[in-house]
Amino acid sequence: MGTERGEFERLAEEFLRVLENERNASVHTVRAYRREVGNFAAYLGETLGAGAKIAAVEHLHIRGYLGSLYERGLSKASAARALAAVRSWFRWMAKEHRLAQNPALLVSTPKLPKHLPRVPSMEEVNGLLDAMEAGAGAKDEAAAWPARDRMIFELLYGCGIRNSELVGINMADIQWKNDAILVKGKGRKQRYVPLGDEAAMAMRAFLPLRESRLREAGKMVLVTDGPLVTNLRMRGACRLTTRSVGRIVKRIALARGLASDVHPHTLRHAFGTHMLEEGADLRAIQEMLGHERLSTTQRYTHLTAGQVQRVYDETHPRAR
């Protein structure tokens, strides 16, 4: 009796195995797709009944599922993420000839509000970093470990890396001779990012303190290996979590007078925006941020009409 309903679950599990093993998707992506595709497969079983086959699924069923998400109070952004996972599942089934046609192609993505998060100005970020540098050796009420927390800010803003990329850096990834760091991005892709002077100075100031605490905790093996960004008490594997980084960034930013919505990704936005404002090439910024599509970089860099006009006036031979 449960055989036909099991077809949805079986196909979902098969897709997730492909995602994890053949496409090298990140742990976060697999976890999110498992949740979204699993929920939709369960919805199909409840809606179509035990005897239904995957070929019976129509675009109206997918739209109905999106409607059920809205009824549960989910936002358009959450529904769009669910739809993206469902689309990937049906695209895979169509490619593998499990379906004659792909019903997900007829379902449009929920229209999302186009708002760009506010990016702190260069003066604001530099003021915060200068204050952190001045107080790195002293007691700072906002910073649990001033030298480490300063390094966190310098790497997020100076290298434009993601929170997950920051906490994933190991000592072996630091290429001092080449002034670069090897980071692991989305989809297990790796890239080198430039290590600027200020970030390198912050890192060199932190490393002796890191070594001292590791030795005190008896973690000798991690002194020249293991994670760069460690937790305060050297617990477990000593690696700081992304959630902890988020709390550190928000607490210090608020204490230094920045907006309440500042988080680690804000510093990544600021990296791209400020480089563009200073004349950096958009494709170079794309490479450093690790974006597959240039359109993603354009969203990050907050191109304004005034900036576009200024670049045109300064660079196009027929503009003057």
Disulfide bonds with the S-S distance in Angstrom:
none
